[in-house]
Amino acid sequence: MEFKFSVNELFKNPIVEINHNLIPPGFSGDRRALWDSVNKVSEVINAMGEASAKAQGLSKPITTADRLRNSEHRLYILLDQQANNGKGAVTGMLKTGAKGLYVFDRDGQHYQVSPPCVLDFYVHDSRQRTGLGKQLFEHMLQKEGIEPVKMAIDRPSEKLLGFLNKHYGLHSPVKQMNNYVVYDGFFSKASDSNQHQEVERDQSPAGTRALKKDSANGLQTSSSPYGRYGAPRPPCSMGQIIHNQTSTINKQQEPSGAQIASQ
Ligand SMILES: CC(=O)SCCNC(=O)CCNC(=O)[C@H](O)C(C)(C)COP(=O)(O)OP(=O)(O)OC[C@H]1O[C@@H](n2cnc3c(N)ncnc32)[C@H](O)[C@@H]1OP(=O)(O)O
C-alpha cells in the first residue's frame, strides 16, 4: 500500500513496532514534526486496518489509530523499502496483545488465562502467499519471546488457519465459544515446557485455592489443597460463559474481531 508521503522517512526499519503513543521508533524532531509523524502513522494504521477488515469481510475495522491509542496492544508494520520510487510501501501489519479469557480444553476443563493473542493480521492482497506473513509473524514471535502454540487467535480466517498449519504445524484448533481458537499445546503444563511457574491465590471467598500460572500465556489451573474449601465443586458452565464475556468486554478497550463480525 502506497502513501503520498515517504514511508521510508517515517519508518526507518523494514519492520517497526507501534504502540499506544503512535510515535514511530527512532523519531527525533520538534513538536511540529512529532505531530506530523503521528498523523502519518495514524493514516497508515487506518488504511491498513480498513484493508484488513475488507479482506476478512468485517463490517468495521478491528484496527484503527484511535483504538490502538487506547490500548496496550502492539502493532507490527512491515514495509517494502524498495517500492514506490524509493518512498516505500506498507505491505503488512500484525496486531497482538494480552486478553483476559476463559478457555476450554478438549475435555471441557476450563482455564482462566491472559495469553498473548493474535488480534489482527493482514498482508496486502497483492503480496499474499509470498512469505511476507511468515517474515512478520517470526519477527513478532522473536520480539515477544513466545511460541505460536501459546497464543490465542481471535476469530482466525481460513487463510490464517492454513498459515499456522503450514508454518508451525498447528492443526485441529480447539474452537472457543468466544470465537478465539487455541491449539492443544496451549494447555500443556508449564513444567512440560520448562517454563517458569508462579503460584497465585485466586479470588475465591476463602482465598485458599492455589492457582498455578504459566508465565508464557498466563495459564492457570486450579488445585484444591485441603479442608472444607478443598472439596471439589461442580463447574457451572453457564456462569463461566457469562463471566468470560464480561471479562473480555471489561478488559478490552476495543471490540474484537468476533464482536465486530457479529454486529
Ligand atoms: C486473527 C486474525 O487476524 S484473522 C484474519 C487473518 N487475515 C486475513 O485472513 C486477511 C487476508 N489474508 C492475509 O492477509 C494473509 O494471507 C495472511 C496474513 C493470513 C498470511 O500472510 P501471507 O503473506 O499470505 O503468508 P505466507 O506467504 O507467509 O504463507 C502462505 C501460507 O498462508 C496460507 N494462506 C495464505 N493465503 C491463503 C489463501 N488465499 N488461501 C489459503 N491459504 C492461504 C497458506 O497456508 C499459505 O501457504 P501456501 O501458499 O503454500 O498454500
The ligand as an ORCA input file, in Angstrom:
! r2SCAN-3c Opt
* xyz 0 1
  C      -6.702    -13.000     13.944
  C      -6.802    -12.559     12.514
  O      -6.220    -11.597     12.138
  S      -7.733    -13.485     11.429
  C      -7.504    -12.711      9.848
  C      -6.237    -13.093      9.135
  N      -6.107    -12.246      7.957
  C      -6.735    -12.492      6.781
  O      -7.395    -13.506      6.560
  C      -6.589    -11.404      5.758
  C      -6.226    -11.966      4.381
  N      -5.034    -12.823      4.427
  C      -3.808    -12.339      4.660
  O      -3.637    -11.158      4.910
  C      -2.632    -13.296      4.582
  O      -2.975    -14.364      3.745
  C      -2.165    -13.863      5.934
  C      -1.795    -12.706      6.873
  C      -3.234    -14.724      6.590
  C      -0.910    -14.728      5.705
  O       0.084    -13.932      5.091
  P       0.864    -14.451      3.780
  O       1.899    -13.439      3.465
  O      -0.130    -14.780      2.725
  O       1.541    -15.790      4.351
  P       2.830    -16.562      3.823
  O       3.106    -16.234      2.391
  O       3.941    -16.366      4.795
  O       2.315    -18.049      3.962
  C       1.450    -18.555      2.979
  C       0.551    -19.596      3.590
  O      -0.540    -18.977      4.288
  C      -1.774    -19.656      3.945
  N      -2.547    -18.826      3.008
  C      -2.251    -17.564      2.612
  N      -3.178    -17.138      1.726
  C      -4.039    -18.141      1.544
  C      -5.207    -18.314      0.713
  N      -5.641    -17.357     -0.107
  N      -5.858    -19.474      0.785
  C      -5.449    -20.447      1.597
  N      -4.332    -20.355      2.389
  C      -3.657    -19.214      2.342
  C      -1.337    -20.901      3.225
  O      -1.000    -21.890      4.173
  C      -0.093    -20.422      2.523
  O       0.757    -21.464      2.088
  P       0.604    -21.992      0.549
  O       0.675    -20.803     -0.329
  O       1.761    -22.935      0.381
  O      -0.733    -22.681      0.487
*
